[in-house]
Amino acid sequence: MKRIVAFCLALCVMICGMSGCARPEPQQEPRLKVVASFYPIYIMLLNLTDGIPQIQVDNMAGQQTGCLHDFQMQTDDMKNLESADAFIINGAGMESFLDKVVEELPSLTVVDSSVGIPLIASGEEEPEEEAHHEGDGHDHHSDYNPHLWVSISNYIQQVENIRDGLAALDPAYAGQYQKNCEEYVGKLEALRQRMHQELDGLPHRDIVTFHEAFPYFAQEFNLHIAAVINREPESEPSARELANTILLVRSTGVKALFVEPQYPKTAADIISDETEAQVYVLDPGVSGKEEKDAYLDIMEQNLQVLITALQ
């Protein structure tokens, strides 16, 4: 029996040697770890870090949340940031927990993607001249609308800001970050141009939205937001607010009510039943596939929805 076992072991060793068997290489530790605050920033990082070795990119908020309005930092989130080289944020007040992060992790590099972007005051549709964000990464601008990325032009600026932050953090690969940025921005600019070609001539420009996520998008494509219901997605409109919106839709002839796929459309259905306006889904891009082209795909889908809704 011992001879048989020895023979089998020797045979296995011989076969493995002939077929090139080898022990699996241990996974290399990342030389750089960056954490995105939430989904849109994560997609930007997937594009900017593509092909660059040994970079770990984490999405802190994951897919369990839309915008970060009600996001609560957990102990595991803070532990993840403790081991990170940089925290990449949207800025403009989106990360309401940022003070806590800065206080507990003062040496952590924070890259604020909102720097230099004209901000729109909360409840308004136009950017204020004095609201250009030139902060140091810890400035919250809590009175301003933080949904910058829904505008493709703002999204491009955010990508470029993050590129600069990554290049400063990882100068050996600055050229690769620049190359990735140029490639991604080229796709974004082509989509933006095509969206203008398709949307600029559409006859209807008035829309009603159900979350304050679209002022930057509306500004870019010259749409008029006649009303915003549920400025905060976790709130519900009162009966009076619904009645006033129904009167507004009837008086202005608004044809399109836009809801977001992340939130219920109960109020929109009530308004639609009382008016001639139709309900459509417009996606602000706060959740979706974890793929490089996810934002491009979401905006392409939004384009097709708008063409149908605003004809």
C-alpha positions in Angstrom: 0.0 0.0 0.0 2.8 2.4 0.9 4.4 1.8 -2.5 1.1 2.5 -4.3 0.7 5.8 -2.4 4.3 6.8 -3.1 3.9 6.0 -6.8 0.7 8.1 -7.0 2.3 11.1 -5.3 5.3 10.8 -7.7 3.0 10.6 -10.7 1.1 13.7 -9.6 4.3 15.6 -9.2 5.5 14.5 -12.6 2.2 15.5 -14.3 2.1 18.8 -12.6 5.7 19.6 -13.7 4.9 18.6 -17.3 1.8 20.8 -17.4 3.4 23.8 -15.9 1.4 23.7 -12.6 2.5 26.3 -10.1 1.3 27.8 -6.9 -1.0 30.8 -7.3 0.8 34.0 -6.9 -0.3 35.9 -3.8 -2.4 38.9 -4.6 -0.4 42.1 -4.5 -1.3 44.7 -1.9 -2.6 47.9 -3.6 0.1 50.6 -3.6 -2.7 53.2 -3.7 -6.2 53.1 -2.3 -8.9 55.7 -3.1 -12.4 55.9 -1.8 -15.3 57.5 -3.6 -18.0 59.0 -1.5 -20.8 57.6 -3.8 -21.7 56.2 -7.1 -21.1 59.1 -9.6 -17.6 59.7 -8.2 -16.9 56.0 -8.3 -17.7 55.8 -12.0 -15.4 58.8 -12.7 -12.6 57.0 -10.8 -13.1 53.7 -12.8 -12.4 55.7 -15.9 -9.5 57.7 -14.6 -7.7 54.7 -13.0 -8.2 52.3 -15.9 -5.1 50.3 -16.6 -3.0 51.8 -13.8 -1.6 49.0 -11.7 -2.3 48.2 -8.1 -5.0 50.8 -7.4 -7.9 49.9 -5.2 -11.1 52.0 -5.8 -13.9 51.7 -3.3 -17.4 53.1 -3.4 -18.2 54.0 0.2 -21.9 54.5 -0.1 -22.3 51.5 -2.4 -25.6 50.9 -4.1 -27.8 51.1 -1.0 -28.4 54.8 -1.3 -29.2 57.4 -4.0 -27.9 60.8 -3.2 -26.2 61.1 0.2 -29.0 63.2 1.8 -29.7 60.7 4.6 -26.4 58.7 4.5 -25.0 57.9 7.9 -21.3 57.0 8.4 -20.8 53.7 10.0 -17.8 52.4 11.9 -16.8 50.3 8.9 -16.8 53.3 6.7 -14.4 55.2 8.9 -12.1 52.1 9.2 -12.1 52.0 5.4 -11.1 55.6 5.1 -8.4 55.1 7.7 -6.6 52.8 5.3 -7.2 55.0 2.3 -4.7 57.4 0.6 -7.5 59.7 -0.5 -11.2 60.4 -0.2 -12.7 61.6 -3.4 -15.9 63.6 -2.9 -18.6 65.4 -4.9 -18.4 68.5 -2.6 -20.8 71.4 -2.7 -22.4 70.2 0.5 -23.3 66.7 -0.7 -21.2 65.0 2.0 -22.8 66.4 5.1 -20.6 64.0 7.2 -17.3 65.5 5.9 -16.5 67.5 9.1 -16.5 64.3 11.1 -14.1 62.7 8.6 -11.7 65.6 8.6 -11.8 65.9 12.4 -11.1 62.2 13.0 -8.7 61.7 10.0 -6.9 65.1 9.6 -4.1 63.6 7.5 -6.4 62.0 4.9 -6.2 63.7 1.5 -9.6 64.9 0.4 -10.1 65.7 -3.3 -13.1 67.9 -3.8 -14.4 67.5 -7.4 -16.7 70.6 -7.2 -13.8 73.2 -7.1 -14.4 76.0 -9.7 -17.9 75.0 -10.7 -20.6 77.7 -10.4 -23.2 76.6 -7.9 -26.9 77.0 -8.0 -28.6 78.1 -4.7 -31.0 75.5 -3.3 -34.5 76.1 -4.6 -33.2 78.1 -7.6 -32.5 77.3 -11.2 -29.7 79.7 -12.1 -26.1 79.7 -10.7 -25.1 82.7 -8.6 -22.0 84.6 -9.7 -20.4 84.6 -6.3 -20.9 80.8 -5.9 -17.9 79.7 -7.8 -16.4 77.1 -5.4 -12.7 77.8 -4.8 -12.6 76.0 -1.5 -9.9 73.8 0.1 -11.9 70.6 0.1 -13.6 71.2 3.4 -16.1 73.8 2.4 -19.7 72.6 2.4 -21.8 75.2 0.7 -24.8 73.7 2.4 -27.1 76.4 0.9 -26.4 75.3 -2.6 -27.6 72.5 -4.8 -25.0 69.7 -4.9 -26.2 67.7 -7.9 -23.4 68.9 -10.1 -22.8 65.7 -12.0 -26.2 65.7 -13.7 -24.9 68.4 -16.0 -22.4 66.8 -18.5 -20.4 70.0 -18.5 -20.1 69.9 -14.7 -19.3 66.2 -14.8 -16.4 66.9 -17.2 -15.0 69.6 -14.8 -15.3 67.1 -11.9 -13.4 64.4 -13.8 -10.7 66.9 -14.6 -10.5 68.0 -10.9 -10.2 64.4 -9.8 -7.5 63.8 -12.5 -5.5 66.6 -11.0 -5.9 65.2 -7.5 -4.8 61.7 -8.5 -1.8 63.1 -10.5 -0.7 65.0 -7.4 -1.1 61.9 -5.2 0.5 59.5 -7.7 2.9 61.6 -9.9 4.6 58.6 -11.5 1.4 57.9 -13.4 0.3 61.5 -14.1 0.6 60.9 -17.8 -1.7 57.9 -17.7 -4.3 59.8 -15.6 -4.1 62.5 -18.3 -4.5 60.0 -21.1 -7.5 58.3 -19.4 -9.1 61.7 -18.7 -8.8 62.8 -22.4 -10.3 59.6 -23.6 -13.3 59.8 -21.2 -13.8 63.5 -21.7 -13.9 63.0 -25.5 -16.8 60.6 -25.1 -18.6 62.9 -22.8 -18.2 65.9 -25.1 -19.5 63.9 -28.1 -22.6 62.8 -26.1 -23.1 66.4 -24.9 -23.0 67.7 -28.5 -25.4 65.1 -29.7 -27.8 65.8 -26.9 -27.9 69.4 -27.8 -28.5 68.5 -31.4 -31.4 66.4 -30.4 -32.9 68.5 -27.7 -32.4 72.2 -28.6 -35.1 72.2 -31.3 -37.8 70.4 -29.3 -41.0 72.5 -28.9 -41.8 71.9 -25.2 -39.3 73.2 -22.5 -41.4 73.2 -19.3 -41.0 70.2 -17.0 -42.0 69.2 -13.4 -39.5 67.1 -11.4 -39.9 65.3 -8.1 -36.5 65.9 -6.5 -34.1 68.9 -6.7 -31.6 66.9 -8.8 -32.1 68.5 -12.2 -31.4 72.3 -12.1 -27.9 71.9 -13.5 -29.2 69.6 -16.2 -32.0 72.0 -17.1 -29.6 74.9 -17.3 -27.3 73.0 -19.7 -30.1 72.0 -22.1 -32.3 75.2 -21.7 -35.2 73.4 -20.0 -37.5 75.3 -17.6 -38.4 73.5 -14.3 -41.9 74.8 -13.7 -42.1 73.1 -10.3 -40.2 70.7 -8.0 -42.2 68.4 -5.8 -40.4 66.7 -2.9 -37.3 68.7 -3.0 -35.9 66.2 -0.6 -36.6 62.6 -1.8 -37.6 61.3 1.6 -40.3 63.8 2.0 -43.9 63.6 0.8 -45.9 66.5 -0.7 -48.8 67.8 1.3 -52.3 67.7 -0.2 -52.1 71.5 -0.6 -48.8 71.2 -2.5 -50.3 68.6 -4.8 -53.3 70.7 -5.5 -51.2 73.8 -6.3 -49.0 71.7 -8.6 -52.1 70.3 -10.4 -53.3 73.9 -11.0 -49.8 74.9 -12.2 -49.6 72.0 -14.7 -53.1 72.8 -16.0 -52.4 76.5 -16.4 -49.0 76.2 -18.0 -49.7 73.2 -20.2 -46.7 71.3 -18.8 -46.7 67.9 -20.7 -44.0 66.0 -18.8 -43.6 64.9 -15.2 -40.2 63.4 -14.4 -39.6 61.0 -11.6 -36.4 59.2 -10.7 -36.0 55.4 -10.7 -34.6 55.4 -7.2 -37.8 56.8 -5.6 -41.6 56.1 -5.7 -43.8 57.9 -8.2 -47.0 58.1 -6.2 -47.4 61.9 -6.3 -46.6 62.0 -10.0 -49.3 59.5 -10.7 -51.8 61.6 -8.8 -50.9 64.7 -10.7 -51.0 62.9 -14.0 -54.5 61.5 -13.3 -55.7 65.1 -12.7 -54.0 66.6 -15.8 -52.9 65.8 -19.3 -49.3 65.5 -18.3 -47.5 62.2 -18.7 -45.1 60.5 -16.2 -41.6 59.7 -17.5 -38.4 58.4 -15.7 -35.4 60.6 -15.8 -32.3 59.1 -14.1 -29.9 61.4 -12.2 -27.2 58.7 -12.2 -26.9 58.0 -8.5 -27.0 54.2 -8.8 -26.5 51.6 -11.5 -24.0 49.3 -13.1 -20.4 49.3 -11.8 -19.0 49.8 -15.3 -16.9 52.5 -16.9 -19.6 53.5 -19.4 -22.5 53.6 -16.8 -22.9 57.4 -16.8 -22.8 57.6 -20.6 -25.4 54.9 -20.8 -27.7 56.6 -18.3 -27.4 59.9 -20.1 -28.1 58.2 -23.4 -31.3 56.7 -21.9 -32.3 60.1 -20.6 -31.9 61.6 -24.1 -34.3 59.1 -25.5 -36.8 59.8 -22.7 -36.6 63.5 -23.3 -37.0 63.2 -27.0 -40.2 61.3 -26.4 -41.5 63.5 -23.6 -40.8 67.0 -25.2 -41.9 66.4 -28.8 
